Amino acid sequence: MACARIMHVHEVVEAGQSLLGTLVRVTGRIRPVAGGDNTRIRIEDRSGAVLVIDTSRIVTPGMRPNSLFQFLGELTWREEADEGENMVVVARLGRCVEGMDEGLFEKALELKRQYESTDRAVR
């Protein structure tokens, strides 16, 4: 099994269907969903991009609106979804990361990507 790609929500949304089937790890704040459907939630990153997370396969207590969560799962496409919500991460794992410094996380991710790109160039 391949490792999950650590991505920002806006990167997943911008990439669209080119990432279908990819295992991703995304972080964002939980946003309320109309109708009280607890198996489909929305997360929003600092840029304002929103992504739907299918949580039907996991048990994650403490998922309250505005909580900071990280999800790992496979990116899928759902035709029957509402407009703009076709891209869905089917979560395999979810965890609360409340209190994490989001700015520091973004800097660390950028450094990781720089290292990986130079490491590949050296090989």
C-alpha positions as CSV (number, residue, x, y, z in Angstrom):
1,M,0.0,0.0,0.0
2,A,1.3,3.4,-0.9
3,C,1.8,6.3,1.5
4,A,-0.8,9.0,1.6
5,R,0.1,12.3,0.0
6,I,0.0,15.1,2.5
7,M,-2.0,17.9,0.7
8,H,-3.8,21.1,1.5
9,V,-7.6,21.0,0.8
10,H,-7.3,23.7,-1.8
11,E,-4.7,21.6,-3.7
12,V,-7.0,18.6,-3.8
13,V,-9.9,20.7,-5.0
14,E,-7.7,22.4,-7.7
15,A,-6.3,19.1,-8.9
16,G,-9.8,17.8,-9.5
17,Q,-10.3,14.4,-11.0
18,S,-6.6,13.9,-11.8
19,L,-6.2,12.6,-8.2
20,L,-9.0,10.1,-8.2
21,G,-8.0,6.9,-6.4
22,T,-5.1,8.6,-4.7
23,L,-4.6,8.2,-0.9
24,V,-4.5,11.7,0.6
25,R,-4.1,13.2,4.0
26,V,-5.8,16.6,4.5
27,T,-6.3,18.9,7.4
28,G,-9.1,21.4,8.0
29,R,-11.8,22.8,10.2
30,I,-15.1,20.9,10.3
31,R,-18.0,22.9,8.8
32,P,-21.7,22.2,9.6
33,V,-23.6,20.0,7.2
34,A,-27.3,20.6,6.6
35,G,-29.7,17.8,7.5
36,G,-27.6,16.3,10.3
37,D,-25.9,13.7,8.1
38,N,-23.0,12.5,10.4
39,T,-21.4,10.3,7.7
40,R,-20.6,13.2,5.3
41,I,-18.9,16.3,6.7
42,R,-17.1,19.2,5.1
43,I,-13.7,20.5,6.1
44,E,-12.3,23.9,5.2
45,D,-8.6,24.9,5.1
46,R,-7.1,28.3,5.8
47,S,-7.6,29.4,2.1
48,G,-11.3,28.8,2.3
49,A,-11.4,25.7,0.1
50,V,-13.9,23.1,1.2
51,L,-13.8,19.3,0.7
52,V,-16.4,16.6,1.6
53,I,-15.2,13.8,3.8
54,D,-17.2,10.5,4.0
55,T,-16.8,9.3,7.6
56,S,-19.1,6.2,7.3
57,R,-16.2,3.8,7.7
58,I,-14.6,5.3,10.8
59,V,-15.5,6.2,14.4
60,T,-14.1,9.6,15.4
61,P,-15.5,11.1,18.5
62,G,-15.4,14.9,19.1
63,M,-16.1,16.0,15.5
64,R,-17.7,19.3,16.4
65,P,-18.1,22.3,14.1
66,N,-14.9,24.4,13.9
67,S,-12.7,21.6,15.3
68,L,-9.4,21.0,13.5
69,F,-9.2,17.5,12.1
70,Q,-6.9,15.5,9.9
71,F,-8.3,12.8,7.6
72,L,-6.5,10.1,5.6
73,G,-8.5,8.4,2.9
74,E,-9.0,7.7,-0.8
75,L,-10.2,10.4,-3.1
76,T,-13.3,9.3,-5.0
77,W,-15.9,10.9,-7.3
78,R,-19.6,10.8,-6.6
79,E,-22.0,11.6,-9.5
80,E,-25.1,11.7,-7.2
81,A,-23.6,14.4,-5.0
82,D,-24.7,18.0,-4.8
83,E,-23.0,20.5,-7.2
84,G,-19.5,21.2,-6.1
85,E,-19.4,18.2,-3.7
86,N,-18.6,15.4,-6.2
87,M,-15.0,15.0,-4.9
88,V,-15.1,13.0,-1.7
89,V,-12.4,11.7,0.6
90,V,-13.5,8.3,1.9
91,A,-11.8,8.4,5.3
92,R,-9.9,5.5,6.6
93,L,-8.6,7.4,9.6
94,G,-9.6,10.7,11.3
95,R,-8.0,12.4,14.2
96,C,-8.5,15.7,16.1
97,V,-5.5,17.9,15.8
98,E,-6.9,20.9,17.7
99,G,-4.2,23.1,19.0
100,M,-1.8,22.3,16.2
101,D,-0.1,25.4,14.8
102,E,-1.5,25.5,11.3
103,G,1.1,28.1,10.1
104,L,4.0,25.9,11.4
105,F,2.4,22.8,9.8
106,E,2.3,24.6,6.4
107,K,6.0,25.6,6.8
108,A,7.0,22.1,7.7
109,L,5.1,20.7,4.7
110,E,6.8,23.1,2.4
111,L,10.2,22.2,3.7
112,K,9.4,18.5,3.3
113,R,8.4,19.1,-0.3
114,Q,11.6,21.0,-1.0
115,Y,13.7,18.2,0.6
116,E,11.9,15.6,-1.4
117,S,12.3,17.5,-4.7
118,T,16.1,18.0,-4.2
119,D,16.5,14.4,-3.0
120,R,14.9,13.1,-6.2
121,A,17.1,15.4,-8.3
122,V,20.2,14.0,-6.6
123,R,19.3,10.4,-7.3
